[in-house]
Amino acid sequence: SGTARLILDGSDSYDPDGDPITWHWSFDHVPDASGSADSTSVFLNNNTDGASATSFLPDASGIYVIKLVIKDAAGLSSVADYVIAEVQDGNTPVADAGPDTQGDIGAAITLDGSGSYDPLGLGLTYNWVLGSVPSGSTLAGLDDATTATPSLTPDVGGVYVAALTVNNGFSTSTADAAYITVSSGKPMAPTAVAGPDITDAQDCLDFTLDGSGSYDPNGDALGYMWTLQSKPDGSTTDNYSMADRQSAITTFYADISGTYTFTLAVEDGTAWSAPDDLTVLVSERFANTPPVVDAGGLLEVDAGTALCSEGRPGDWECGMCSTVSVAVGGTATVEDAEGDPLELLWTTMTENMALTGPADQLETTVSITGSAAVSPGACAPNLYRMQLDATDCPQETGSSVLTLNVLCCGEVYTPDTGP
């Protein structure tokens, strides 16, 4: 049944003699899935003088051909007239199994699927099934499973899963589930399952820790705790090398090859399990691409002026410009094909250079002294070089050299002769 009825209007029918008439509706054709072929009672007020406008509820999608014949008081019948109607599925209904709930062994629990609906307002039928029951339960289904509000009486503690689908007469919804957590009178500790030992991991890559096989005999929800117990000498990993040590499935980044051991413990809100051990054998990574480093293009620096005095005719003796501080690395780039974490290192390659910023960051500062002028009125180039190294996890290094052109401009020295 449903509320979306198909409206038919034969009110323009008439008798030439003005005699009273009655309307007689019937089906000339219905879809194969319809059960209405031989029924005239589905039409509202059919076979009466009040059936000029009628309606019926389609029970299947497809083509309906509806025939109308009118009769006068003398029993004379008209030629039949026909209406063709195409009924489509419309939108799929939506099942809503209601909120998750909790209960106790032996106490009936009622579920609520009344939030289910059909976008076109069609009536719904309900079908509930028990999708999952805890170990030891003998329940096979729910009571009143074809209503909006069925019930079940749990026989053991744990988690029960009830699934609801609804049908609007044309199509069935996807299933929606409600989880019923039932307390146990005799709770038992959970069991941690860290999974089989891993023998094919590689260094400088993530590998997966999977404890999803852990379980609680009472069906209680579990909390997880992974712990790194041992690692190879030289490894800097710790528990924070896991993406999420409190997740059933997580990843761990091994920085060097060797043997790592882990334990997994789980808790059910009341008790912790005994830890389960896991051994991971990590080999050296099979292939690696060194980092690609670009320290940036030629960097020009203005060091100001230096005083020049004339010695022999045409021969100038010039001093040095002041010390300058230069920011470097602003245009530098470092890329690694494998996405490894990288160790950076800036080093100076020319005398009179000193790092004044961090050597292990992409951007830093350097102090430069000793740049000199050659003659007044001219800016002399003074070339300095620095190197940027990037080392990836397998200890392969890429390098690039940055050249700084420090310009020191000459200025004629004019002695102060006084007043």
C-alpha positions as CSV (number, residue, x, y, z in Angstrom):
1,S,0.0,0.0,0.0
2,G,1.1,3.6,-0.4
3,T,-0.1,7.2,-0.5
4,A,0.9,8.2,-4.1
5,R,-2.2,7.2,-6.1
6,L,-2.6,7.8,-9.8
7,I,-5.5,10.2,-10.5
8,L,-7.9,9.5,-13.4
9,D,-10.6,12.0,-14.5
10,G,-13.5,11.0,-16.8
11,S,-15.8,13.9,-15.8
12,D,-16.0,15.1,-19.4
13,S,-18.0,12.0,-20.3
14,Y,-21.8,12.6,-21.0
15,D,-25.0,11.1,-22.4
16,P,-26.5,12.9,-25.5
17,D,-30.0,12.4,-24.0
18,G,-28.9,13.8,-20.7
19,D,-29.6,10.5,-18.9
20,P,-27.8,9.7,-15.7
21,I,-24.6,7.7,-16.3
22,T,-22.3,5.5,-14.3
23,W,-18.5,5.2,-14.9
24,H,-16.9,1.7,-15.2
25,W,-13.1,1.6,-15.0
26,S,-10.9,-1.4,-15.8
27,F,-7.5,-2.4,-16.9
28,D,-6.8,-3.3,-20.5
29,H,-3.1,-3.8,-19.8
30,V,-0.8,-3.9,-16.7
31,P,2.9,-4.5,-16.2
32,D,3.9,-8.2,-15.9
33,A,4.8,-7.7,-12.2
34,S,1.4,-6.2,-11.4
35,G,-1.4,-8.2,-9.7
36,S,-4.2,-5.8,-10.8
37,A,-5.0,-7.2,-14.2
38,D,-8.4,-8.7,-13.3
39,S,-9.3,-6.3,-10.6
40,T,-11.7,-3.4,-10.8
41,S,-12.0,-2.9,-7.1
42,V,-8.7,-1.0,-7.0
43,F,-10.4,2.0,-8.5
44,L,-12.0,4.4,-6.1
45,N,-15.9,4.4,-6.2
46,N,-15.8,2.3,-9.4
47,N,-19.1,1.3,-11.2
48,T,-21.0,4.2,-9.7
49,D,-22.2,7.6,-10.7
50,G,-19.5,9.0,-8.3
51,A,-16.6,7.5,-10.2
52,S,-16.2,10.2,-12.8
53,A,-12.9,11.0,-11.1
54,T,-11.2,8.0,-9.6
55,S,-7.7,6.8,-8.6
56,F,-5.7,3.6,-8.1
57,L,-2.4,2.7,-6.4
58,P,0.1,1.2,-8.9
59,D,1.7,-2.0,-7.6
60,A,4.5,-2.2,-10.1
61,S,6.4,0.0,-12.5
62,G,5.7,-0.1,-16.2
63,I,2.8,0.7,-18.6
64,Y,-0.8,0.7,-17.5
65,V,-3.7,1.0,-20.1
66,I,-6.9,1.9,-18.3
67,K,-10.3,1.6,-20.1
68,L,-13.4,3.7,-19.3
69,V,-16.9,2.7,-20.4
70,I,-20.0,4.7,-19.3
71,K,-23.5,3.3,-19.1
72,D,-26.9,5.2,-19.1
73,A,-30.0,4.4,-17.1
74,A,-31.2,2.1,-19.9
75,G,-28.0,0.0,-19.7
76,L,-26.6,1.2,-23.0
77,S,-22.8,1.3,-23.0
78,S,-20.5,3.8,-24.7
79,V,-17.6,3.0,-26.9
80,A,-14.5,2.5,-24.6
81,D,-12.0,5.3,-24.1
82,Y,-8.4,4.6,-23.0
83,V,-5.8,6.3,-20.8
84,I,-2.1,5.2,-21.0
85,A,0.0,5.8,-17.9
86,E,3.7,5.0,-17.4
87,V,4.7,4.4,-13.8
88,Q,8.4,4.7,-13.0
89,D,10.3,3.5,-10.0
90,G,11.0,7.0,-8.8
91,N,13.6,7.4,-6.0
92,T,14.8,4.5,-3.9
93,P,13.5,4.6,-0.3
94,V,15.9,5.2,2.5
95,A,16.2,2.8,5.5
96,D,17.1,4.2,8.9
97,A,17.7,1.5,11.5
98,G,17.7,4.1,14.3
99,P,20.5,4.8,16.8
100,D,22.9,2.2,18.2
101,T,21.8,1.0,21.6
102,Q,22.8,-1.0,24.7
103,G,21.1,-3.6,26.8
104,D,21.4,-6.5,29.2
105,I,21.1,-10.2,28.8
106,G,17.5,-11.4,29.1
107,A,16.0,-8.0,28.7
108,A,14.0,-7.2,25.5
109,I,15.5,-4.4,23.4
110,T,13.3,-2.5,20.9
111,L,14.7,-1.1,17.7
112,D,13.2,1.9,15.9
113,G,13.2,2.1,12.1
114,S,10.4,4.6,11.9
115,G,12.9,7.2,10.6
116,S,12.9,5.4,7.3
117,Y,11.2,7.2,4.4
118,D,10.4,7.3,0.7
119,P,11.2,10.5,-1.2
120,L,7.9,10.3,-3.1
121,G,5.8,9.6,0.0
122,L,5.1,5.9,-0.9
123,G,4.2,3.6,2.0
124,L,6.9,1.3,3.2
125,T,7.3,-2.4,4.2
126,Y,10.0,-3.3,6.6
127,N,12.4,-6.3,6.7
128,W,14.9,-6.7,9.6
129,V,17.6,-9.4,9.8
130,L,20.2,-10.2,12.4
131,G,23.4,-9.6,10.5
132,S,25.7,-10.7,13.3
133,V,25.5,-12.1,16.8
134,P,28.1,-12.8,19.5
135,S,29.8,-16.2,19.8
136,G,27.5,-18.5,21.7
137,S,24.2,-16.8,20.8
138,T,21.4,-18.9,19.5
139,L,19.3,-16.0,18.2
140,A,18.3,-16.4,14.6
141,G,16.2,-13.3,14.1
142,L,14.2,-10.5,15.6
143,D,10.6,-10.5,16.9
144,D,8.2,-8.6,14.7
145,A,10.9,-8.3,12.0
146,T,8.4,-6.9,9.4
147,T,7.5,-3.9,11.5
148,A,9.2,-0.5,12.1
149,T,9.9,-1.4,15.7
150,P,11.0,-5.0,16.1
151,S,12.7,-6.4,19.3
152,L,15.2,-8.9,20.4
153,T,16.1,-10.5,23.7
154,P,19.9,-11.1,23.9
155,D,21.0,-14.4,25.3
156,V,24.7,-13.7,25.6
157,G,26.8,-10.6,26.0
158,G,28.5,-9.0,23.1
159,V,27.6,-7.0,20.0
160,Y,24.5,-7.8,17.9
161,V,24.1,-6.2,14.4
162,A,20.6,-5.7,13.1
163,A,20.1,-4.7,9.4
164,L,17.0,-3.0,8.0
165,T,15.8,-2.7,4.4
166,V,12.6,-1.0,3.3
167,N,10.5,-1.4,0.1
168,N,8.1,1.1,-1.4
169,G,6.4,-1.4,-3.7
170,F,8.8,-0.7,-6.5
171,S,12.3,-0.9,-5.1
172,T,14.3,-1.9,-2.0
173,S,16.6,0.4,-0.1
174,T,20.1,-0.3,0.8
175,A,20.5,-1.7,4.2
176,D,21.1,0.3,7.3
177,A,22.5,-1.2,10.5
178,A,22.0,-0.7,14.2
179,Y,24.6,-2.0,16.7
180,I,23.3,-3.4,20.0
181,T,26.0,-3.8,22.7
182,V,24.9,-6.2,25.5
183,S,26.7,-6.3,28.8
184,S,27.9,-9.7,30.0
185,G,27.3,-11.0,33.5
186,K,30.7,-12.7,33.3
187,P,33.1,-10.4,31.4
188,M,36.3,-11.9,30.1
189,A,39.6,-10.2,29.2
190,P,40.2,-9.6,25.5
191,T,42.9,-11.3,23.4
192,A,45.5,-9.3,21.4
193,V,46.5,-10.7,18.0
194,A,49.5,-8.7,16.6
195,G,49.5,-10.8,13.4
196,P,52.1,-13.0,11.8
197,D,55.8,-12.0,11.9
198,I,56.9,-9.8,8.9
199,T,59.9,-10.8,6.9
200,D,59.7,-8.6,3.7
201,A,59.9,-5.1,5.1
202,Q,62.5,-2.6,3.7
203,D,64.3,0.2,5.5
204,C,63.4,3.8,4.8
205,L,59.8,2.7,4.0
206,D,56.7,2.3,6.0
207,F,55.4,-1.2,6.9
208,T,52.0,-2.1,8.3
209,L,51.2,-3.4,11.7
210,D,47.8,-5.1,11.7
211,G,46.1,-6.0,15.0
212,S,42.6,-6.1,13.7
213,G,42.4,-9.8,14.5
214,S,42.3,-9.0,18.2
215,Y,38.9,-9.8,19.8
216,D,36.9,-9.7,23.0
217,P,34.8,-12.7,24.0
218,N,32.0,-10.5,25.2
219,G,32.0,-8.4,22.0
220,D,33.2,-5.3,23.8
221,A,34.8,-2.5,21.8
222,L,38.6,-2.6,22.0
223,G,41.3,-0.1,22.6
224,Y,44.8,-0.7,21.2
225,M,48.4,0.0,22.3
226,W,51.4,-0.9,20.1
227,T,54.9,-0.7,21.7
228,L,58.3,-0.8,20.1
229,Q,60.3,-3.2,22.3
230,S,63.6,-3.5,20.5
231,K,65.4,-2.1,17.4
232,P,68.8,-2.4,15.6
233,D,71.8,-0.6,16.9
234,G,71.9,2.9,15.4
235,S,68.2,3.2,14.8
236,T,66.7,6.4,16.0
237,T,63.1,5.2,15.9
238,D,60.7,5.1,18.8
239,N,57.0,4.7,19.5
240,Y,56.4,8.0,17.7
241,S,57.7,6.4,14.5
242,M,54.2,4.8,14.3
243,A,51.5,6.7,12.5
244,D,49.1,6.0,15.4
245,R,50.1,3.5,18.1
246,Q,46.6,3.4,19.4
247,S,45.0,2.2,16.2
248,A,44.2,-1.4,15.2
249,I,46.1,-0.9,12.0
250,T,49.0,1.5,11.8
251,T,52.3,2.0,10.0
252,F,55.9,2.2,11.2
253,Y,58.9,3.9,9.5
254,A,62.1,1.8,9.8
255,D,65.2,4.0,9.4
256,I,67.7,1.2,9.1
257,S,67.8,-2.5,8.3
258,G,67.7,-5.1,11.1
259,T,65.3,-6.7,13.5
260,Y,62.5,-4.8,15.2
261,T,60.2,-6.3,17.8
262,F,56.8,-5.0,18.9
263,T,54.0,-5.9,21.3
264,L,50.3,-5.3,21.1
265,A,48.0,-5.1,24.0
266,V,44.2,-4.4,23.8
267,E,41.7,-3.4,26.4
268,D,37.9,-3.6,26.6
269,G,37.2,-0.9,29.0
270,T,37.6,-3.2,32.0
271,A,40.7,-5.3,31.5
272,W,43.9,-5.4,29.4
273,S,44.9,-8.4,27.4
274,A,48.3,-10.2,27.7
275,P,50.7,-8.6,25.2
276,D,51.2,-10.4,21.9
277,D,54.7,-10.3,20.3
278,L,55.6,-9.4,16.7
279,T,59.0,-9.6,15.0
280,V,59.8,-7.6,11.9
281,L,62.9,-8.3,9.7
282,V,63.8,-5.2,7.8
283,S,66.1,-5.5,4.7
284,E,68.0,-2.7,2.9
285,R,65.8,-1.0,0.4
286,F,66.0,-2.6,-3.0
287,A,66.3,0.6,-5.0
288,N,66.9,4.3,-4.3
289,T,67.3,7.6,-6.1
290,P,69.6,10.2,-4.6
291,P,68.0,13.6,-3.7
292,V,68.0,16.3,-6.4
293,V,69.4,19.5,-5.1
294,D,69.4,23.0,-6.6
295,A,71.1,25.6,-4.3
296,G,69.8,28.4,-6.5
297,G,71.2,30.6,-9.2
298,L,74.0,33.2,-9.0
299,L,73.4,35.6,-6.1
300,E,74.6,39.1,-6.4
301,V,75.4,41.0,-3.2
302,D,76.2,44.7,-2.8
303,A,79.0,45.1,-0.3
304,G,79.2,48.9,-0.5
305,T,82.4,50.9,-1.2
306,A,86.0,50.8,-0.3
307,L,88.5,53.7,-0.4
308,C,91.2,53.7,-3.1
309,S,94.4,55.8,-3.1
310,E,96.8,56.4,-6.0
311,G,100.3,55.0,-5.8
312,R,102.3,55.2,-8.9
313,P,100.5,57.1,-11.7
314,G,97.6,54.9,-12.9
315,D,98.2,52.4,-10.1
316,W,95.5,52.2,-7.4
317,E,95.6,50.7,-4.0
318,C,92.1,49.9,-2.7
319,G,90.9,48.6,0.6
320,M,88.1,46.2,1.5
321,C,84.4,46.7,1.8
322,S,82.6,46.1,5.0
323,T,81.4,42.7,6.2
324,V,78.0,41.8,4.8
325,S,75.4,39.3,6.0
326,V,73.6,37.5,3.2
327,A,70.4,35.3,3.4
328,V,70.8,32.3,1.2
329,G,68.5,29.3,0.3
330,G,65.4,31.4,-0.5
331,T,65.3,30.0,-4.1
332,A,66.9,26.6,-3.2
333,T,65.0,23.4,-3.8
334,V,65.5,19.8,-2.6
335,E,63.5,16.9,-3.9
336,D,63.6,13.1,-3.3
337,A,61.7,10.7,-5.5
338,E,61.0,8.3,-2.7
339,G,59.8,11.1,-0.3
340,D,62.5,10.3,2.3
341,P,63.1,12.6,5.2
342,L,66.3,14.5,4.3
343,E,69.3,15.8,6.3
344,L,70.5,19.1,4.9
345,L,74.0,20.6,5.3
346,W,75.4,24.0,4.1
347,T,79.2,24.3,4.0
348,T,81.4,27.2,2.9
349,M,83.9,26.6,0.1
350,T,85.7,30.0,0.1
351,E,87.8,31.8,2.7
352,N,86.3,34.7,4.6
353,M,82.9,33.1,4.8
354,A,81.2,32.0,8.0
355,L,77.8,30.5,8.5
356,T,75.8,32.6,11.0
357,G,72.5,30.7,10.6
358,P,71.6,27.0,10.9
359,A,73.6,24.7,8.7
360,D,70.9,22.1,8.6
361,Q,68.0,24.3,7.3
362,L,67.2,25.1,3.7
363,E,67.4,28.9,4.4
364,T,70.2,30.3,6.4
365,T,72.6,33.3,6.6
366,V,76.3,33.7,5.9
367,S,78.8,36.4,6.8
368,I,81.3,37.5,4.1
369,T,84.4,39.5,4.6
370,G,87.4,40.3,2.5
371,S,85.7,41.6,-0.6
372,A,87.9,44.3,-2.2
373,A,87.7,47.0,-4.8
374,V,90.2,47.4,-7.7
375,S,89.9,51.0,-8.8
376,P,87.7,54.0,-8.0
377,G,84.5,54.3,-10.0
378,A,84.3,50.6,-10.6
379,C,82.6,47.7,-8.8
380,A,84.8,44.7,-8.6
381,P,83.3,41.2,-8.5
382,N,84.4,38.9,-5.6
383,L,83.2,35.3,-6.1
384,Y,82.3,33.1,-3.1
385,R,80.9,29.6,-3.1
386,M,78.8,27.5,-0.8
387,Q,77.6,23.9,-1.1
388,L,74.2,22.5,-0.1
389,D,74.1,18.7,0.5
390,A,70.9,16.6,1.0
391,T,71.2,13.1,2.4
392,D,68.3,10.7,2.2
393,C,67.4,7.8,4.5
394,P,69.6,5.2,2.6
395,Q,72.5,7.7,3.1
396,E,72.8,8.8,-0.5
397,T,73.7,12.4,-1.0
398,G,72.9,15.0,-3.7
399,S,74.8,18.3,-3.8
400,S,74.6,21.7,-5.5
401,V,76.9,24.7,-5.4
402,L,75.7,28.3,-4.8
403,T,77.9,31.1,-6.2
404,L,77.7,34.6,-4.6
405,N,79.1,37.6,-6.5
406,V,79.9,40.2,-3.9
407,L,80.4,43.6,-5.6
408,C,82.8,46.0,-3.9
409,C,82.9,49.5,-5.5
410,G,86.0,51.7,-5.3
411,E,85.9,55.3,-4.2
412,V,88.8,57.8,-4.3
413,Y,90.3,58.6,-0.9
414,T,90.4,62.3,-0.3
415,P,92.6,63.3,2.7
416,D,91.2,65.6,5.2
417,T,93.5,68.7,4.9
418,G,91.7,70.6,7.5
419,P,90.5,74.3,7.3
